[in-house]
């Protein structure tokens, strides 16, 4: 799993006064990077602004990561480190509006005067050594926030997907999951099977590709009555189609380094292969 972090921020409190039983008007919030935010919002959000061709991070406070040798960092230093998480909602101080992320789970980094967002999705990856599926979040799309002439700009979202490598053991396990789900009357594991077929299909297994592409037809009666499950399939189908379009346009297949996850690092460190 991605390393968890502990935020080293000091809580701020606003004291209110009363005059003849009525509260006084609240103090105006402090100005930060050209936008008006309260003390609390400076902690809970990630305010940014533009200075010429650079994104400027305005978030107050510091952060430390237990177990690292980096000590106490400001937020710019943290966003340039190997760690991530806890930054808060991005707030554009140039237009005084929050930035709405396309997808909820992300890795956010500061690089070359820009903010880079890698959007992550849950994937099932098969560990052939332990004969078990492992649920991970893998980056699949990328968006860049950059500055030009003191304005903030947002790039289009592009495919940035290094797939987790899988081989025959995973293909066989995906086949087994599909066969079991076909016999199961209530289909309570159906979305898990979608994820397994998705992983195997991306790695070129022809049987899994056919089943994934025809999945809503194979389970048509179920999906007619379970819209939430259908929406989950549609999410993975969009990822699948976007990735195949990326390949059709000349993109190359690259594999994700699973050693960033302690589970897989422990396997490889002990000379065991998950493939």
N, C-alpha and C positions, 0 to 999 in steps of 0.2 A: 504494500500500500504506500501511497505518497506520504512522506513524512508529515506528522502532525506538528503543529506549532503552538506555542503559548505566547500570547500577546503581552508585552511588558508596557502597558499603558497605565497612566495614572488617571483615575476617575475624577471627573470635574463635576462640581455641583454648583448650581445657581441658587443663590439665596434670594428670597422674595421678602418684601416689606409690606406693611399695611399702614394705611393712613385713614383714620376714622372708620375703620371696619371695611374699607375698600382696598383692593390690591392696586399698587402703583403700576403704571404702564411698564411692560417688560423692557429691559435694556436692549438697545439694538444689537444684533449679532455682530461679531467681529468680521472684518473684511479680510479675506484670504485669497491671494492670487487674482484679485479683481472680481471675485464673486462673494456674495454674502451668505455665510454659513454660521450656524450656531456652534458653540463649543462641542456639543455632542455630535453634530454632523461632521465636524473635523476629525472625529475619532472613528465614527461608523462608516463614513464614505471615503472614497479616494478622489479628492479634488485635484484636477489637473488644469493647466493653462498652457498657452503657447507663447514662446519668446523667440521671435524670428523663425528659424526652422527647427526648433527644439521643443519637445514636450517637456513641461516642467511639472514635477510631482510636488504637490503642496500639502500633503497629508502631515498632520502634526503627530508628535509622539515618537517613540522608539520601539524596537522589537528585538527580541533575542530568541535564538533557537537552541533549546536544551540539547546537549550532546555534540554541538558543533563547536568549532574553535574560532568562530567569527565575532564573538562578543556582542555588544549592543550595537545595533545598526539603526540608521534612519531608514525611512521607507524607500528612498531611492536605492540605497545600498542593498536593501533586502530584495527589491525587484530585480537587481542585477546578480543576485546570488543563485545558487542551485535550488533554493527552497521556494515555496509558493503557498498561497492560501491566507485568508484573513484580511485581505486588502480592503474589502468593502466594495460597495457599488461605485462605479466610476462616475464622477460628476464633472461635466464640462463647464469650467468657469468662464469661458469666453461667451457662451450663449446662455449661461445660467440654467442649464438643464441636465438631468441625469442621462447617462448613456445606457440604453437598453441592450443588454447582451442578447445575441441571437439564441444562445442556448445557455442553460443554467450552470453547467459545470465547465470550468475553464482553467487553463494555466496562463498566468499573466507574467510577462517579462518586459524589462526595459532594456533595449538594445539599439545602438546607433541612433540615439536621440528619439526613439520611437517606443510606443507600447505595442507589444505583440501578444495577441490573444489566441491561444490554441484551445478550441472547443473540444471537449471530451464526451465520449459516449460509452455506456457499459458494453462490454464484450465478454463472451465466454471463450476461454482459452483452455485447451486440453493438455493436461500433464500426463504424458504416457507413462512416466515412471511410477507415479502414485495412482494411475488410472482414475483421475478425477478432473472434473471441469472446475476452473478457477475464474471467478467473476472479477474483471478488471475494468478500469476506465482508461481508454486509449484516445489520444488526440486524433481528430479526423478532419477538422476544418481550421482555417487560420484567417484572422482579420488583423489589420494593422491600423493603429491610430498614430497619425503623424502631424507635423506642424509645417505651415508655409505662410510666410508673411504675417506672422502673429495670429493665424487662424488655425483651428483644429479640423482635421479631415479624417474621414473613416473610409478605409478601402472596402472594396467588395469582398465578400467571403469566398475563399477558394479552398479547394481540396488540398489538405496537407496530411496525408494518411499513410503512415508506415504501418503495414499490417503485421500482426503477430504471426510468425511462421508456424505452420502446421503441416503434418504429414499423414501417412496412411492410418496411424493409430487414431488420430482425431477424426478422420473421415469415417472410420468404422464406428467410432463412438457416436458421431452425429447420426449415422444410419440407425444405430440401435435406439437412440432417443426418438427418432422419427417413427420407427416401427412401434415402439411402446405407446407413443401418443396416439397413433392411429387406432390402437386397441382400447384406449382409455375412454370411457363413456363421457366423463365430465370435462376433459381437456384442461385440467387445472394447471398443467405444465406447458401449455401451448406457446407462450411467449419465450420461455426458456429454450424450446426447440427451435424457434425462429432464430434466436441468437446463435445457437450451435450450427445450424445450417448456413447462416450468414458467414460465420468464420470459415467453415469448410469451403464454401463457395468462393470466397475471396482468394483462397489458396489453390483454386483450380480444380476442385473435385467436381466432376461432371454430374454425378448423381445428385450431389447437394445443390448444385446450381439449378438443375431442373426442378427439384422439389421446392427450393426457395422461391423461384419465379412463379411456380404454380400453387403456392401454399394456400392462398385464399380460395382457390377453386377446390382444393382437396378438402378444406375444412369450411366450405361455404355456409353450411347450415349453422355452424357454431358462430361464425363471424356475423351473420345476420342478426343475431341476438346479443352480441357482445361488442359494442362499439369501441369500448376502451381497449380491448385486445386488438381490434382492427387498427386503431390508431398507432399502437406500438409497432405492428407489422409495417405500416406505412412509413414510419420513421426509418426503419432499417432498409426498407425498399428504396427510399430516397437516397440514403447513403450508398447503397449498392449501385444504383443507377448513376449517381454522381461520380463514384469511383471508376466505373467502367467507361464513362464518358472521358474522364481524365486520362485513362489508358489509351482510349481511341484517338485522343488528340496528341499522343506522343509521350505521355507520362510513363515513368518507369516504376516497376514493382520494387519497393524497398521494404525492409523488415524492421519492426520496432525492437529496440533493445530492451528485452524483458528483465534484464538484470537490474533495472531501476527499482523493481519491486523486490523487497527482501525475500519473498517466497521463492522466486526463481533464482535470485542470487545465491541463496543457500544451496539450491540444487547444483548449480554449476560449480560453486566453490568446493562442493564435495564430490565432484567428478560425475555427477548424474545428469542425464539428458532428459528434458521434458518431451523431446520429440520421439 
